[in-house]
């Protein structure tokens, strides 16, 4: 019965286009799932932790436009996957997590590893249910459809061959907005003289339609972290990154309309919308837009919707207002602090690896990476923005390298974030992945240190002993190098060809106060 259910799961994954699974099996049904998947031509990547498995899987799914599949064992395997479920949910990455579970037939008499896994996963997923003998093919199909329907996210199935189970409900599809709502949006947009346009995560999969609708419109266009690459950086209207922080606000001073395309409340930093001007949000689904103050929301397919409602003839903006604004923001990152700055680490890496696909961890270093790295490729820079979790970049890089084996992947991480997933370096070595890990190593939780005040624990609350990550990388079979200045960095980058490598960059943390002031205000 268990193997039959595993075969149903594998058949459903193959039908959905899944080519690879990730996970940490515990035995029994987990191994049946992996074996059944192998029979369907689905490869398996063994990771060291369950959350890392989920991040690998969901990133692989995002970049292959399929659901990411991960398997874990029950009890501690399932609970260790919690952060991975939450990351996929809040960052809008498609993930199907299948966990072994205590069978309903035995749970009344066995207390070992007894957890209500279906209930525990519910707030971390779009759907959590049981995969059982009751129409398993339909259950897998429905769960995958839920994960892949916008907003994409995580779903969880507890594998129990002896239970009845309930299939995921059909995804809710919101009808396109009425002609009257479109007319109202069209009038607001056409009447704007100083509009600002903000592109969000949902627009990533409709790049051609977005670019066609906005080409030639003279208004600053900003992108969220997750929409980097949707607008080419050489457009004179490209105004860089929108995060909603104080540093963004001067550009919004005299705005008479904020036009959002595919934006979601998970994307800006917590705070208030930077303008009191009318806001129009265009999207392919009913996104969470509560961050914005009473917006007019218009829903439809982008190809039709954008062409129908966006009509901006003349504005009061200077022709290069967007580019000038962003150039000033980037220039403001320059610092006269002596030492090996995070900025120079990013800029020099870009010189050598501009065509790389990039993953970025949470931490102070991301404030240097995001504005200084350039990409005109949607999903060219991947970051955990909705959850903002440390330990994201390395497993995401692994998922990305499997999805795009012909590409160099650069993983930007801090010493704190890498420490959380350090064992996953072994996966790079074992699979010979084309990843360069760049560690901003200052032995400190730098972003937290910048926020620290008196009577909040002192250096012991935010400081580590210096770790030689290069030595650890070498011990795991990677080419690991310590660099302490730009010249050493250039020499090291010049030797990188294919395969896995790690650069342990001993950056000067004294540069970070300037970075955070320039980026966030």
PEWO-V350362 format. One record per pair of residues at least 12 apart in sequence whose ideal C-beta (glycine too) atoms are under 7 Angstrom apart, sorted by the first residue. I is the first residue (numbers start at 1). GAP is how many residues later the second one is. Records with the same first field share a line. If there is no record, write none. Layout:
I = GAP, GAP
This chain:
1 = 132, 160
2 = 27, 30, 159
3 = 29, 33
5 = 126, 128, 131, 154, 156
6 = 23, 26, 27, 30
7 = 29
8 = 128, 129, 132
9 = 24, 27, 89, 122, 127, 131
10 = 26, 27, 29, 30, 32
11 = 29, 126
12 = 125, 128, 129, 132
13 = 24, 29, 56
14 = 26, 27, 28
16 = 50, 51, 128
17 = 49
18 = 24, 48, 49, 51
19 = 23, 24, 45
20 = 22, 23, 25, 40, 382
21 = 13, 16, 21, 23, 48, 49, 50
22 = 23, 25, 31, 34, 35, 48
23 = 24, 30, 47, 48, 49
24 = 22, 23, 24, 25, 26, 29, 48, 53
25 = 46, 48
26 = 47, 48, 51, 74
27 = 46
28 = 72
29 = 71, 130
30 = 41, 43, 70
33 = 38, 65
34 = 37
45 = 357, 382
47 = 377, 380
48 = 375, 376, 378
49 = 31, 372, 374
50 = 22, 27, 30, 31, 34
51 = 29, 30, 32, 33
52 = 343, 369, 372
53 = 17, 19, 31
54 = 16, 27, 30, 31, 34, 41, 43
55 = 29, 32, 337, 340, 341, 344
56 = 339, 342, 343
57 = 12, 13, 38, 342
58 = 30, 35, 36, 37
59 = 34, 323, 337, 340, 341
60 = 339, 342, 343
61 = 32, 33, 34
62 = 31, 32, 317
63 = 316, 337, 340, 341
64 = 339
67 = 27, 28, 29, 77, 80, 81
68 = 25, 26, 27, 28
69 = 27
70 = 25, 27
71 = 27
72 = 25, 27
73 = 27
74 = 25, 26, 27, 28, 39, 43
75 = 38, 40
77 = 22
78 = 21, 37, 39
81 = 16
82 = 42
83 = 306
85 = 12, 36, 39, 40, 69, 71
86 = 38, 301
87 = 297, 300, 302, 305
88 = 65, 66
89 = 35, 36, 37, 64, 65
90 = 176, 296, 297
91 = 293, 294, 295, 296
92 = 59, 60, 61, 109, 294
93 = 59
94 = 53, 54, 58
95 = 52, 59
96 = 47, 48, 51, 59, 61
97 = 57, 59
98 = 33, 59, 61
99 = 18, 57, 59, 60
100 = 59
101 = 16, 57, 58, 59
102 = 12
103 = 57, 59, 60
104 = 56, 58, 59
105 = 57
117 = 41
118 = 12, 40
121 = 35
124 = 30
125 = 28, 29, 30, 31
126 = 20, 21, 27, 28, 29
127 = 16, 19, 28, 41
128 = 28
129 = 28, 36, 37, 39
130 = 27, 28, 30, 33, 35, 36
131 = 26, 27, 28, 34
132 = 28, 29, 31, 32, 33
133 = 28
134 = 30, 31
135 = 32
138 = 29
139 = 26, 28, 29
142 = 25, 26, 28
143 = 12, 14, 25
145 = 26
146 = 22, 25
149 = 22
150 = 52, 134, 135
151 = 113, 134, 136
155 = 13
174 = 111, 112, 125
176 = 123, 124
177 = 121, 122, 123
181 = 117
182 = 116, 126, 127
184 = 112
185 = 95, 111, 113, 124
186 = 123, 125
188 = 69, 90, 92, 108
189 = 68, 70, 91, 120, 121, 122, 123
190 = 121, 122
192 = 64, 65, 120
193 = 63, 122, 123
194 = 60, 61, 62, 121, 122, 123
195 = 24, 60, 61, 62, 64, 117, 120
196 = 23, 24, 26, 55, 56, 59, 62
197 = 17, 22, 24, 62, 64
198 = 24, 44, 60, 62, 65
199 = 22, 24, 25, 28, 31, 32, 62, 63
200 = 24, 27, 60, 61, 62, 63, 64, 67
201 = 23, 25, 26, 61, 63, 66
202 = 60, 62, 81, 82, 85
203 = 24, 27, 58, 59
204 = 23, 26, 174, 175
206 = 96
207 = 23, 171
209 = 93, 94, 97
210 = 20, 51, 92, 96
213 = 93, 94, 97
217 = 20, 95
218 = 19, 97, 99, 101
219 = 18, 93, 96, 98
220 = 17, 19, 31, 97, 101, 102, 105
221 = 16, 17, 18, 101
222 = 17, 18, 19, 20
223 = 18, 19
224 = 18, 39, 43
225 = 16, 42, 145, 158, 160
226 = 41, 159
227 = 35
228 = 147, 152, 153
229 = 146, 147, 148, 149, 150, 151, 152
230 = 148
232 = 144
233 = 141, 143
236 = 83, 84, 86, 87
237 = 85
238 = 84, 85, 88
239 = 12, 83, 86, 87
240 = 86, 89, 131
241 = 129, 130
243 = 25, 26
244 = 24, 25, 27, 30
245 = 24, 275, 276
246 = 274, 275
247 = 272, 273, 274
248 = 26
249 = 25
251 = 74
252 = 22, 23
255 = 20, 22
256 = 21
257 = 20, 21, 23
258 = 17, 19, 21
259 = 21
260 = 19, 21, 22, 32
261 = 21
262 = 21
263 = 18, 26
264 = 23, 24
265 = 23, 24, 25, 26
266 = 119, 120
267 = 118
268 = 23
273 = 18, 19, 20
279 = 13, 14, 16
280 = 15, 16, 18
281 = 14, 16
282 = 16, 23, 24, 27
283 = 16
284 = 17, 18
285 = 14
286 = 13
329 = 42
330 = 41, 42
332 = 186
333 = 35, 38, 39, 182, 185
335 = 176, 179
337 = 171, 173, 174, 177
339 = 169, 171, 172
340 = 144, 145, 146, 165, 166, 167, 168
341 = 166, 167, 170
342 = 23, 26, 98, 165, 169, 170, 173
343 = 25, 29, 168
344 = 142
345 = 95, 144, 160, 162
346 = 22, 23, 26, 27
347 = 25
348 = 138, 141, 142, 145
349 = 61, 89, 144
350 = 22, 23, 24
352 = 141, 142
353 = 55, 57
356 = 51, 52, 53, 54
357 = 23, 43, 47, 50, 52
358 = 15, 22, 23, 24, 52, 54
359 = 23, 34, 37, 38, 41, 50, 52, 53
360 = 21, 23, 33, 52
361 = 29, 31, 32, 51, 52, 53, 56
362 = 22, 26, 27, 28, 30, 55
363 = 27, 51, 53, 54, 83, 84
364 = 82, 83, 86, 148, 151
365 = 47, 49, 75
366 = 17
367 = 148, 149, 152
368 = 147
369 = 43
371 = 148
382 = 14, 18
390 = 26, 27, 30
391 = 26, 29, 30
393 = 18, 19, 20, 24
394 = 17, 19, 24, 27, 30, 43
395 = 26, 29
397 = 12, 14, 38
398 = 26, 29, 30, 35
401 = 32, 33, 34
405 = 29
407 = 27
408 = 26, 28
409 = 25, 26
410 = 26, 28
411 = 24, 26, 27
412 = 26
413 = 24, 26
414 = 26
415 = 24, 26, 27, 28, 49, 52
416 = 29
418 = 21, 51
422 = 50
425 = 48, 51, 53
426 = 50
428 = 50, 72
429 = 47, 48, 49, 71
432 = 67, 68
433 = 67
434 = 64, 65
435 = 65
436 = 60, 65, 67
437 = 65
438 = 65, 67
439 = 30, 63, 64, 65, 66
440 = 65, 67
441 = 28, 63, 64, 65, 66
442 = 65, 67
443 = 20, 21, 22, 23
444 = 18, 19, 20, 65
445 = 17
446 = 63, 66
448 = 14
449 = 13
450 = 62, 63, 66
468 = 36
469 = 33, 35
470 = 12, 32, 34
473 = 29
478 = 22, 23, 24
479 = 22
480 = 22, 24
481 = 22, 23
482 = 22, 24
483 = 20, 22
484 = 22
489 = 16
